Amino acid sequence: MGNSNLYKGSLTTIILKLLEEHDKMYGYEITQKVKELTQGELKITEGALYPSLHKLEADGLLDVEVAKVDNRLRKYYKLTEQGTKETVSKLAELENYIKTMQNLVNPKLILE
């Protein structure tokens, strides 16, 4: 994707959606899943991901679970009840935004 700024405003929604679908994930796993799902078009850097995860945790939307894997501690992130509600809200916002942008760039194509 040519302009990574386009997805930066959607990073929170991307994280919440993935956690909704996968129950719990660790940071690197999130980056790899995004890369896989977008066939390499979106690459989330650790520098963008971890501040977002920490903010979501501070806002009460994520819980963190620490597990020992291969003699290392790994942080797993999962949605709180409030995080689940916020996911629904963020996805609706994104869908509305996409419809609005579609109307602007191609008004003849109406999405339902």
C-alpha positions, 0 to 999 in steps of 0.5 A: 500500500503506497501510503501507510498513513491511510491505515494508521487511523484504522490501526485500533480497529484492526487490532480490536477486530483481530482480537475479536476473531482470535480471542487472544494474540501476542504482538508479533502474531498480530503483525504477521496476521495483518501481513497474511490477510492483506497479502503483504500490502499492510505491514504494521511495525512494532513502533506503531503496534505496541503504543496502540496496544498499550493505549488500548490496555490503559483505556480498559479495552484490553487485558494482558496475560503473560505466559512463559513460552520457550523460556521467554515471557510472552504478553497475550492481549485479549478484549475486555467486555468494554473492548468487545463493545468498542470493537462493534462501535469501531467497525461500524464507524469504519464501515460508514467511513468506507461507504462515504469514501466510496460515494466520493470516489465513485458515486455511481457505485452504491454500496449496501 
